[in-house]
Amino acid sequence: MPSISSLPAAEEHVALYIISIAKDSKSSSKIQSAIHAISWAHQLAGFKDPCVSTLVQLTKEGAIRDTSKPVVKKEPITPDHLKILVHRYRSDNLFNMRTLSMCLLGFAGFLRYSELANIKLCDISFEETHMTINIVRSKTDVYKEGHKLCIARTHCVTCPVHTLEQYLKMLDVDINSQEYLFRSLTYCKSTNTYRVRRCNRPLSYTRAREIVLDAFEKIGLEKSKFGLHSLRSGGASSAAAAGISDRLFKKHGRWRSEKAKDGYVRETIQEKLHVTKNLGI
């Protein structure tokens, strides 16, 4: 019986391994992870990469098609949703203002939650016409160059800059400190108020999602259809509907490719019908 070498691996053995993963896990992500791991190990050891062979590539494509599941994307939040949220949540309650600030900032800045959670007080600067947020870490910023996100004062009830200023005033903290912007709160039963906790840790994804979805439910939305990414998707969809140029759109959202950018945009039925209405038939 011929021996099987793990390094360097024969392309037919890698192909059989991919088929095995597809049958056992039925997960396209695990197939991709295995391919990357095998490829990395061979390149590191100075061997020929078996994953670039036609046999392995065709096996991988077939296995991924067989195990892939349809992606069910969350619905985007709209400006009308945010207006309702503002009317319900704007108050002198620190808990409510934290929720409102997270929603408006996430929407206006096309922010992923990882970006939103890692904003520190010293990253924010206010100007007469806008505010600037220094995005230190981002999913697409592989060289950690940072990104300056500019958000305008809209002078509307949903203005993210004015709302954030109100929230910071209620926090009563040093705005030049290294403390995170969105942190856990403690409820003081005797005074019926909230105060920020001393531990300087950002709000967890799970807790933030729970808070935001609860707010969506209170304004009449079916929370199973929404998520934290609904804020980023909503801001992107609104910008696309307003005809913002692709260059500014892509830079504001920190996308590296057109495909990634377009995946966040949801067209309205009126926009979809615009195509056939202009076919001249």
N, C-alpha and C positions, 0 to 999 in steps of 0.2 A: 504494500500500500504506500503510495507516494506521500512524503511528509509535507506538512503545511507550514510554511514560513510566515511568521507574523510581520517580519521586517527584513527585507522588503516583501510586501505582500503581492501575490499574483492577482492580476486584474479579474480573473474568473472567480477567485475566492472572495474578493471585495464585492463583486456583483451578487454572489450567493448570500453574503452577509447582509446586504441591503434588502434582498428579498425576505430574509429571515426577520429583520427589524420591521418591515412593512406588515408581515403576517402577525407578529407578536404584539406590537404596540399600536398599529394602525394610526401612526402619527407622522405627518410629513416633517414636522420640526425635528423629531428624533433622527430621521433619515438625513436631514441637512446637517445636524450636529455631528453625526457619525462620519459623514463625508469630509467635513472640515477638519475633524480630529485626525483622521487617517492621512489626509493631505498634509496637515501641519507636521505630523510625526515623520513622514517621509522626507519632507523638505528640510526639516531640522537635522535629520541624520545624513542628509546628502544623497538620498536615494531618488530614483525616478518615481514620480508621483503616479500611482496606478489609477487615481481618480480622474485623470484627464483622458483616459482611453475611451474610445467610442463605445465599447461594451458597457463600461461602468456608467458613462453619461446617459446612455439609452435606458439602462436598468433603473437609474435614479429617476429619470423623467417619468417612466412608466409607474414606478412605485409611488411617486409623489402625486401623480394624477389619480391613482387608485385610492390613496389614503386622504386626499384633501377633502375638506368639508367647506361648505359655503360660509362665507364670512357675513355675520349679521351685525351690521354697524349700528351704533347708537344714533338716535335722532339728534339733530343739531338744535341748540337753543336759539331763539330768535330775539330781536330787539323788543318785540311786544311782550315776550315772556319776562324779559328783564325789567320792563316798565312796571309790570304787575308785581314783580318781586320787590322792587324799590318801594312801591306804595305800601306793601305789607311789612317790609322789614326795616325801613329807615326809622330809627328811633334812638333813644339814649341808652339802649341795651347793647353792651359790648359784644355779647354772643351774636346777636342779629347783625351788627355792623361788621363783624368778622366774616360772617357768611356772605353778606352783600359785597364786601370788598373782594373776596375771593372770586365770586362769580363775575363781577364787572371787570376785574383785572384779567382774569383768565380769558374772557371773551374779547376784550379790547386788544390784548397782547398776543392772541393766538397761542397761549401758554400751555405747554404740557404740564402735568402736575409736578413732575420732578423739577421743572424750572420754577414753578410757582412756590413750591415748598422751600426751595433753597435761597429765596430772596432774603437778604438781611437788610436791616434798617439803614446801614451805611451804603447800601447799593442804590438807594433812591435819592434823587435830587429833584426839587420842584422849581419850576420857572413860571413866569407870568402866563405863558401860552401853553405850557405842556409840563410833563414830568419825564425824567429819564431813568430807566432802570438798567443797571448793569447785570446782564445775565452771565454769571461767571461760568456756570456749567450747563451744557446743553447736549442732548443726545447726538446731534450732528456735528458738534464742535470737537472733532477728534484731536485737534492740536491745542485745545483749551485757549484759544485766542480771545474768547469773550465776545459779547455782543451788546451794543447799546440800543436798548429798546425805547423808542419815543412814543408817548401816548398823549394826545392833545386834550386840552380842556374843551369840552363840548358845550359847556354852560347849559346842559339839559339836566333833567332829574336823574338821568342815568349816567352822568359824568363820572368816569372812574377816578379821575384825579381828585375832584372835590370829595368824593366818597372816601377815598383813601386818606385824605387829609383829616376828615372827621374821625375816622377810625384811629389814626395815630394820636390825635388829640385825646381821645378817650383812653388810649393805652397808657398815656402819661409816662413815656420812656425817652431815653436819649436817642434821638433820631440818627446820631452818628455812631451808634454802638454796633457791635458785632452780633447783636441779638437777631434771631429770626423774626420775620414779619408775622407769620401765622404760626402761633403756638397754642398749646393747650390752655384752657381757662379753668378757674376754680369758682364754683358757685358759693357765695356767702349768704347763707340762709337768713341770718339776723338782719341784713340790710337789703336782701333781695337783689343783689347785684353780682356781677362777675368781675374777676380780676385775673390778670395773666399770671401763670405759674412762673416760679423763679428758674426752673430748669430750662436751659437754653437749647431746646430740641424742637425741630419743626414738627408740625402736625403730621401724623402718619397718613398714608394714602387711604387706608381703611376707614379711619375716623373722618377724614375730609370727605370721602365719598358718601359716608353715612349722613353727614351734616347737609351736604349739598342736595342729595336725593330727597331728604326729608323736606327741604325747602321747596324743591320742585313739586313734590306731592301736595304741599300745602297751597300751592297756587293752581292746583287742578290738573297737573300733568301725571301721566302714568309712569311712575319712576322706573319700571322695568325696561322702558324704552330709552332711558337716558343714562348718562354716566358723566364722569369728570371730563372726558374727552368731548362731550357735547358742547362745552364752552369753546374749545379750540375750533371744533368743526363749525359751530354757529358763527363765530367771528369770521372765519374763512369764507363761509357761504355768503354772508352779508357783504363782505368786501368784493367777492366775485360778482355778485348781483349789482353792485354799485359801479362796476366797470374799472376797478383799480388795475393799473398796469401790472403785467406779470412780473416785471423786475421788482417793483416795490412790494407786491404781494408776497413773492417768494422770500425776499429779504426780511420782511417783517415777521414772517412765520418761521424763519430759520430752516427752510427746506433745502435739501441738497439736490433734489431732482424734480423734474416736472411731474413725473408719475406719482411721487409721494405727495406733492402739493395737490394735484387734481383729485386724489383719493379722499380729501377732506371736504371737498365742495359738493353741496347738494343743490341741485337746480329745482326751482319751483315748477309747477305744471305749466304756468304761463311761459316760462323761459324755454321749456321743452317744446311747447307748441309753436314757439317763434320760428323753429326750423322749417316745419311744413307750411307755415303761413307765408313764408318768403320763398317758396319754390316756384312760384309763378303758375300754379295749377289751380 
